[in-house]
Amino acid sequence: MSLQMDSQQALVSVILPVYNRSIYLKQAIQSALNQTYKNIEIIVSDDCSPESPQKIVESFDDPRIRFRRNSTNLGVAGNIITTVKEAQGKYIASLNDDDVWNENFLEKLVPQLENNQNLVLAFCDHYIIDDDSNIDETATEECTQAWKRNQLKEGVYQPFYQIALIDQAVPSSVAAVIRKDAIDWDKFSPQAGPFWDLYLTYMACRNGGGAYYSPERLSQYRVHALSETMNIGGKNTKAKIRGAKATIFCFRQFMEDEALQEFKSYFRKQCLHAQTTLAIGLLRNNNITEARPLLLGALIQQKFNPRTIAAFLISFIPKPLARKLLIGHGV
């Protein structure tokens, strides 16, 4: 008998990807188990970590939890896709291994989807927490404003292209519940990499369905030194290259989508910015041969961009000095 048949509530599959970072995993799992909405399955999917978190998962001894482990590293997007395809739920909700849900997260969002078949997803605002799980009120407010959720009223938005892809207000990785059959998971590309959540939001909004928004902060997003977001935005060259490639892939896909042509100029701008970022990462690795054509291409397609011009000029400076300038000044 499937899990969904055991309850009148629709089954929600909690997708919890993990890779080599189990320090907060117990908290994440416990927050899912603490949900007042009870009909859930929790799939903890380890992406072939050097140290398997299986013992941590099994320590909960709860039949709603299932542990799986990839035989090879698939990357975060590949891990998510593979796990979702094994999920039994009517709805999918992602929970990062370092984040936390409030106990009423699912209780508040799932009924919205149950009561409106036109909705593709339901999402909410969230808190920012630190390493020790303390809420950072200032960072939380700044986050809400940065992604323009402060401008959203509670309710349904249909279609939600602007909210999803321009404002990027939908935190798919930590604060959203998605109707599983609204997404063609076979077309979800692993190339989305660390920006799989943006690509997921794209796939959710592109059919013209609706999104429900609750301004309540029902989940908690952790900001810490080990997060991929911090690595991409910092001095980690490999992470910067990885993030830039994923960004280019995403925005090129958006540019080619006939349903999104009104936003093409914005997508093009973001793609060119990421192209410069990729080139800077390559320059840091002393890969001038690949970097310079990317910068030249970006320059040709932009009227004037100081960042791209500076990086292009630096590509002609001797390597030791160039690397020092690129890392030291964050070009």
N, C-alpha and C positions, 0 to 999 in steps of 0.2 A: 504494500500500500504506500502510495507517495505521501510525502509530508503534507501536501496541500489538502488531502482528503481527511486529515485528522482534525480539521478545525473549520468553523464557519468563516473565519477570517481568511482573506487571500494570503497566500504564502509570499513572504518577502525573502529574497536571497541576498544575504549580506556578503559582499565580495571584499575580502580582506587580504590584499597582496602584501607580501613581505619579502625582503631581500637583505640579509646580512645586517639587520638592525632590529633586534628583538627587545631592546631596553624598555620600550614603551608598550610592547605587544600585549602584555597582561591587561593593562589599563584599557586598551582598545577593545579587546575581546570582552572584558567585563562590562564595558559600557553598552555593548550590543546585547549581552545576556540580561542586562538590567532593564531593557525596554519594556514599557508597559504594554506595548503591542507584542503579543507572545508568539504568533505563528511565523517563526523565522527559521531559516537555515543559515548557518555561518560557515562559509568556505574560506579557510585560511590557506592561501596558495603561496608556497615558498618557491621562489625562482632560482632553485639550485644554489642556495646559500652555502658557503664553506662550512658554517656551523648550523645545522638544521634546528629550527625552533620547534620540532615535533613534540619534545618533552613538555615544553611550556604549554602547548595547545592541549595535549592529553591530560595535563594536570587539572583541567576544569571538569573532566569526566561528565560532559553534558552531551546527550544524544543529538542535540541540534547543531553541534560543531563537527565539521568534517575537515580533516587535514589532507592536503595534496601537495606533491612536490614535483616540479618539472625535472626531467632527466638532464636537461641542458638549460642554460640561461637564455630566456626568451626576451629579456628586456621588459620594462614595466607594462608597455602596451600589449605585447604578446602574452604576458602573464594574465592580464585582465581579460583579454579576448578568450583565451583558452578556458579560463575559469567560468566566465559567463556562459559559455556553451554547455558546461556541465550543470549549470544551475537549474533547479526545478521551479523556481518562483515565478509568479505572475509579474512581480516587480523586482527590480534590481536596485540595490543601494550600496555604493562603494564607501568603505571606511579605511582610510590609510592606517598603517600599523603604528603611527605615532599620534593619531588624533582620537577624539573622544566625542561620543554623542550624549546629549542630555537624555534622560530616561523617557521623555515624552516625544522624542524626535519622530519616530515612526507613527506614533499615535496621532500626531498632528497632521502629518503629510499624506499618509496612505489613504484616509477617507476622502480626501479631495480627488484623488485619482479614481477611486471606486465610484464616486458620485457623478463624475463627468468623463464620459468616454472619449471626449474630444481632447483631453489632456494627454500630453506625452510625458510630462514630468511635473513634479512639485518640488520646490526648493525654498530655502529659508536663508536668513542671515546667520552669521556665526561669530563666536568670540575668537580672539587671538590669545593663546596661552604660551607660557615659557617652558623651559626645561622642567621646572618643578610643578607644572600644572597650575601656576598662578595666572589669573586673567589679567592681561595688560589692557586696561581700559582705553588708554590713549591710542595704542596700536589698533585696537578693535574699531574705534571710531574712524581712524584714518583709513582702515581697510574698507569699511562700509562706504565711506565717501569716495575712495579711489575707484571702486567698481560700481559707483553710482547707485548702490542699493538704497541709499538715503533718499533718492528721488522716486523710488517705487512705492506705490501704495499696495496694500494687501489686495489680492485679486488675481484674475486670469488675464494673461496677455497672449493674444493670438492674432497673427503669427508673432513669434518673438525673436526674429532675426537680429534686430538692433540690440536687444538686451543680451542675447547669447554671444554674438560675434564681434560687435563693436564695443559695447560697454563691458562685455565679458563678466556680467553680473552673476552668472549661474555657477556656483562652486560645485561642479559635478562630482568631484572626488571626495567631498566631505559633507555636503549639506543638500543632497538631492536624492529623490526617489524617482526611478524611471520605469516606464512601462516596457517590459522586456521585448514584447513583440512589435514595438514601434521602431526598433532598430534592426537593420539588416547587418547582423554581426559578421557575416561572411565578407562584407565590404569594409569592415573596420580594419584599417591598415596598421601593422606594427610600426610603420615609419613615423607614426605620430609620436612615438617615444615618450619623453617626459611630459609632453603636452597632450597626452591621450585624453585628458579630461576636457580640454577645449575641443578636440576632434569629436568626442562623444557628444558634447553639447551641439556641435554642428550637425551631426547625424540625427539628433533628436529634433532639431528645429526645422530642418530642410524640407519636411513634408507639409509644412504649414499648420501643424497641430499647435495646441496651446500649452502654456506653462502657468502653473499657479505659484504665486509668491506669498510667503508669510514673512513679515518683518521681524518676527520673534527670532532670537538667537538660540537655536536649538542644538547647535553643535560647537565644537571647539577645535580650532586649527592650531597646531603646535608649530612655533617658529623656533628653530634650534640649529646649531652648527652642522648637524649631520644631514639636514634636509636637502633634497635635490634642488629646491628653489634657491636656497642660500648658496649652494655650490655653483649654480648657473650664473647667479648674479654677482658672484665674488671672483676670486683670482684662480679658481680651478679651471685650467685651460681645457682639459678633457670634457668637463661638464659644460663649459661654454660652447665648445664645438658641437657637442651632442644636442644641446638646447637649440642652437642656431639651425642645425640641419632639420630638426623636428619642426621648428617654426616655419622655415621655408616650405617644407612639405605641406603643412597645414594650410598656409595662406595661398599657395599655388592651387591647391584643391578648391579652396573657396573661390578663387578668381575664375576658375573654369566652370563653376556651377551656374547654369543658366538661371536658376531661381534667385541668384544673389548678385546679379549684374549691377544693381543700383549701388552696391557697396564696393565695386571692383577697384576704384581708385584708392580706397582706404586699404584694401587687402594688398594692393601693389606696393603701397608705401611701407607697410609692415614687412613685406617680403624683402624689399630692398634694404631696410634697416637690418634685418636678420642676415642678409647676404654680407653686409659690411661686418657684422659681428662674427660671422663664420670666418671671414678673411682675417680679422684681427686674431682670432684663435689660432689660425694656421700660421700667421706671422710669429706668434709667441712660440710656436713649435719649429720656427725657422723654415717653414715650408712656403717659401716665396713663390715658387713655380705655380702652385695652386692658388695662392692668395691674390696675387696681383691681377690676374684676369677677372676675378670676382669683383675686386675694387673698381677696375676699369669699367666693367659692365654696369656696376651700380652708379658710377659717375655719369656715364652716358645717358642713363635713364632718369637722372635727377638733375634739375637745373643747378642747384647749389646745395651742397650738404657738407658743412665744416668737418664733421666726424669722418666722413668717407674721404674727403680731401686730405685730412691729416694722416689717416692710415695709409693712403696711397703714397704720400710723400715719405712717410717713415719706412715704407718698403724698400726705399733706395738707400737708406742709411745702413752702415755696417751692422751686422747682426747683433752683437752684444749690446750696443747702444740702443738699437731699435727695440730689443726685448725689454730693456730697462724702461724705456719711454712708455711702451705699451702697457706694462704691468704697473709701473709706478704712478702713471697718470690716468689709468683706466680709459684709454682711448677706445 
